[in-house]
Amino acid sequence: MTLFHATTTTRGEAAAQALSEALDALEPAPSATGVHDRDDGSGIWEVGAYFDGRPDAARLSLLAAAQGAPDFALAPVGSRDWLAQVRAGLTPVEAGRFVVYGSHDRERVPSNRIGLEIEAALAFGTGHHESTRGCLLALDGLAREGWGFRNVADIGCGTGVLAMAAARVWPCRATASDMDALAVETARANIAANRLGGRILCAVATGFAAPVVRARGPYDLLLANILAGPLKRLAPEMARHAAPGAVLVLSGILSRQAAGVEAVYRGWGFARRRRYALGSWSTLVLTAPA
C-alpha cells in the first residue's frame, strides 16, 4: 500500500490544531498528523498528515475550508521504503553523555556513552532537533551537578527518548504520555528495544488528563518538549503535580518565546536555573518552590 502525505497551511496555532484534530477524526484516520510554526514571523503554521493509501480529496478539501486553509497538497511518499530512507539520513547524535542512534548504527556508539536507540518513525524526538538535544544536554547537566530523581514525568513524550534518558541516568520510575496514540505506540516500542519496559509506563493523554498520570505524581522531575503555547497552558498543572523543589525541563520553545514562557512559570512560583540555546530554540531548566 502506498503512503500518502497531505499538507496545507493555516494562519495561527489554534486553526492548525483544530485542523489536525479534524484530520484525526477521519475514517479511516491518518497514521500520523503534525503541526509546526514556520518560524519566519508570518504567523503561518503547516499542517500535515500521513495516510495508508490515497485519502478522499473532497473530504480533505472540506476540512481545510472549515479552517480557512487552502486545499491540501496530496502526494505519494513513493514506492521505495521511506522509513529506510529516513534511517539512512539519521546519523548518531551526541548530547553530553547521551548518543541517540538508530538500530543501523548500534555498533557506532562509544562504550563510554549512554546509548539511546530510537527507530525512525513518525513520532517526534530522534535527537536531531535542537529542542530534543537541548533537553538531553539539560539532563546531562543535572546529572553532573549531582541531582537525583526518583519519579519522572515526560509530558508529550514523542518517541520516549527523554523518559529513557532519565531512566538510564537515575534509579527512577518514569511516566511517558502523549496525546498522539501513534507516538505512544512508538515510545513503547523504543522503550522495549532499550530494555526499559519495567521502568517506564506509557499513556495516551493530553497533559495530565489521564488518571494514571495524575495518580503517579507528584513528580520530582518533569520533562515537556512540546511548544510554547501548550507549555504556558500547562503551567498550572505542572505546579499542581510538581513535588516541592522539583525540576522542570521545558523545550520546543523558540528563543524569542523563552522569556514569555519563563514569565508564566515564574507566576506559578518556578525559578530559572539555566537556559540552553541551540540555533533558534531554547530549553529552560526551572525549579519548583521547596
C-alpha positions, 0 to 999 in steps of 0.5 A: 500500500502506498503512503500518502502525505497531505499538507496545507497551511493555516494562519495561527496555532489554534486553526492548525490544531483544530485542523489536525484534530479534524484530520484525526477524526477521519475514517479511516484516520491518518497514521500520523498528523503534525503541526509546526510554526514556520518560524519566519514571523508570518504567523503561518503554521503547516499542517500535515498528515500521513495516510495508508493509501490515497485519502478522499480529496473532497473530504480533505478539501472540506476540512481545510475550508472549515479552517480557512486553509487552502486545499491540501497538497496530496502526494505519494511518499513513493514506492521505495521504503521511506522509513529506510530512507529516513534511517539512512539520513539519521546519523548518531547524535551526541548530547553530553553523555547521551548518543541517540542512534538508530538500530543501523548504527548500534555498533557506532556508539562509544562504550563510554556513552549512554546509548539511546536507540530510537527507530525512525518513525513518525513520532517526534524526538530522534535527537536531531532537533535542537529542542530534543538535544537541548533537553538531553544536554539539560539532563546531562547537566543535572546529572553532573551537578549531582541531582537525583530523581526518583519519579519522572514525568515526560509530558508529550513524550514523542518517541520516549527518548527523554523518559529513557534518558532519565531512566538510564541516568537515575534509579527512577520510575518514569511516566511517558504520555502523549496525546498522539496514540501513534507516538505512544505506540512508538515510545513503547516500542523504543522503550522495549528495544532499550530494555526499559519496559519495567521502568517506564509506563506509557499513556495516551493523554493530553497533559495530565488528563489521564488518571494514571498520570495524575495518580503517579505524581507528584513528580520530582522531575518533569520533562515537556518538549512540546511548544510554547503555547501548550507549555504556558497552558500547562503551567498550572498543572505542572505546579499542581503535580510538581513535588516541592523543589522539583525540576522542570525541563521545558523545550520546543520553545523558540528563543524569542518565546523563552522569556514569555514562557519563563514569565508564566512559570515564574507566576506559578512560583518556578525559578530559572536555573539555566537556559540552553540555546541551540540555533533558534530554540531554547530549553529552560531548566526551572525549579519548583518552590521547596 
